[in-house]
Structures are given as C-alpha cells and as structure tokens.
Amino acid sequence: MKKLALLFTTLVTMTACSLCFAADGNDLNKQQKTAEHFINAIDAAPAPNYTVIAPLLNAKLAEKFTAEQYAAWQKSIKEQFGTLKEAKFRLFERLNDGSVVTYLCKFEKQEHVFMQLVFDQKNALFGLNFRVVEEKKPAENEAKK
C-alpha cells in the first residue's frame, strides 16, 4: 500500500511539474528564429533575401519595410556600427499585446548595442530597434573620494 501511495504521489508531482514549464517556449523559439534571420542579414556573407524576411513581418511593417528599404537598412547598420562581432540573447519579455526579444551585440565600431525585436501576438515582427549602451565613467571628483 505504501508503494502504491508513493507511486501515486510521484505521478501527481510529475504532472504538476510539467504544467509549470514555460508556456512561452514555442513563441520564444519562433521569435529567436526570426531574430537569427535579422542577425544574418547584418552579419552573414550571403545575407538572407528579402523574400525570406518578408513573411516574418507584421502586415503594417511589411507595407513600410520594402526590399529597397531592407537593403538600405543593412547598409546603414554596417555604416553606423561596422561589422557584427557577436550577438548574445539577453532577454525575453512577454507583454499584453506581444513580446520583446533583446540581444546584446558587439560591433566593430560600437562595443555594446542592444538589438530589440518587438513581436505582435501572432509572432510577426512589429518593430526593430538598436540602442547603443554608453559606458559612464565616474567623474574625477567622485573617484577621488
């Protein structure tokens, strides 16, 4: 009887644990694949064509972000930041109407740049933002204290 009670308790515990796993896992996987395409658009020698990128975009963004703007975007990123050295996943935020995936990137010209990809509820890319993280050094007066 003790073995049966122990088995039942183990089954209930395992079932409860499986219910508590991250429900956002599938969304995050899809969004990271989209992010990889955009990272490759900046970094990879044969960058993904616009035909690969277009289905990943939200309908409103797809109207504004055309193939010509995609090429101009790639060029402007390389001019502003240089070549991409490294991109590391940093943060996944679930919002009421979508989510944000953040990567910390190291470029040739800028050491710390956050790349934020904003997704809608259907996991379509809604926005893309690059933010330079400035390193603040303590003022000389504060350093002397």
C-alpha positions in Angstrom: 0.0 0.0 0.0 2.9 2.4 0.8 4.4 1.7 -2.6 1.1 2.5 -4.3 0.8 5.7 -2.4 4.4 6.7 -3.2 3.8 5.9 -6.9 0.6 8.0 -6.9 2.4 10.9 -5.2 5.2 10.7 -7.7 2.8 10.8 -10.6 0.9 13.7 -9.3 4.2 15.6 -8.6 5.5 14.9 -12.1 2.2 16.0 -13.7 2.1 19.2 -11.7 5.7 20.0 -12.7 5.0 19.5 -16.4 2.2 22.0 -16.1 4.5 24.6 -14.7 7.0 24.6 -17.5 7.3 27.8 -19.6 4.3 28.3 -21.7 6.1 30.9 -23.8 8.7 28.4 -25.1 7.2 27.9 -28.5 6.8 31.6 -29.1 10.3 32.3 -28.0 11.7 29.6 -30.3 9.8 31.2 -33.3 10.9 34.7 -32.4 14.6 33.6 -32.0 14.5 32.1 -35.5 13.2 35.4 -36.8 16.0 37.2 -34.9 18.6 34.9 -36.4 17.5 35.9 -39.9 18.0 39.6 -39.0 21.3 38.9 -37.3 22.4 37.0 -40.5 21.1 40.0 -42.6 23.7 42.1 -40.7 26.5 39.5 -40.4 26.3 36.7 -42.9 28.2 36.9 -46.2 25.2 35.8 -48.3 22.6 37.8 -46.4 19.0 36.4 -46.5 17.0 37.7 -49.4 14.0 39.9 -48.7 11.8 37.0 -49.8 12.9 35.2 -46.6 12.4 38.3 -44.4 9.0 39.4 -45.7 6.9 36.6 -44.3 8.3 37.2 -40.9 6.9 40.8 -40.8 3.7 42.2 -39.4 1.3 43.4 -42.2 1.8 47.0 -41.3 5.6 46.7 -41.1 5.7 44.8 -44.4 4.0 47.8 -46.2 6.7 50.2 -44.9 9.7 47.9 -44.9 10.2 47.1 -48.6 13.0 45.3 -50.4 14.7 48.6 -51.1 14.4 49.7 -47.5 15.7 46.3 -46.4 18.9 46.8 -48.5 19.2 50.4 -47.2 18.8 49.2 -43.6 21.6 46.6 -44.0 23.9 49.3 -45.4 23.1 51.8 -42.7 23.7 49.3 -39.9 27.1 48.5 -41.3 28.0 52.1 -41.8 26.8 53.1 -38.3 28.1 50.2 -36.3 30.6 48.3 -38.5 30.7 44.5 -38.8 29.0 42.4 -36.2 31.4 40.5 -34.0 28.9 38.8 -31.6 25.2 38.7 -30.7 24.0 37.1 -27.5 20.5 36.5 -26.4 19.8 38.5 -23.3 16.0 38.9 -22.5 12.5 37.8 -23.4 9.7 39.9 -22.2 6.0 38.9 -22.5 3.7 41.9 -22.9 -0.1 42.1 -23.1 -0.2 42.5 -26.8 3.1 40.8 -27.9 6.6 40.4 -26.7 10.1 41.8 -26.9 13.3 39.8 -27.6 16.6 41.5 -26.8 20.1 40.7 -27.9 23.3 42.3 -26.8 25.5 42.8 -29.8 29.2 43.7 -30.2 30.1 45.6 -33.4 33.4 46.8 -34.8 32.6 50.5 -34.0 30.3 50.1 -31.0 31.1 47.7 -28.2 27.6 47.4 -26.6 24.4 47.6 -28.6 21.0 46.3 -27.7 19.0 44.9 -30.6 15.4 44.7 -29.6 12.8 42.9 -31.8 9.2 43.6 -31.0 6.6 40.9 -31.9 2.8 41.0 -32.1 0.5 38.3 -30.7 0.9 36.2 -33.9 4.8 36.2 -33.6 5.2 38.5 -36.6 7.9 41.2 -36.3 6.3 44.5 -35.5 9.4 46.6 -34.8 13.2 46.5 -34.7 15.3 48.8 -32.5 19.0 49.3 -32.0 20.1 51.1 -28.8 23.7 52.0 -28.0 24.7 51.4 -24.4 27.1 54.2 -23.3 29.6 53.3 -20.6 29.5 56.0 -18.0 32.7 56.6 -16.2 32.6 58.1 -12.7 33.6 61.8 -12.6 37.1 62.5 -11.4 35.7 64.2 -8.2 33.8 61.1 -7.2 36.8 58.9 -8.0 39.0 60.9 -5.6 36.6 60.5 -2.7 
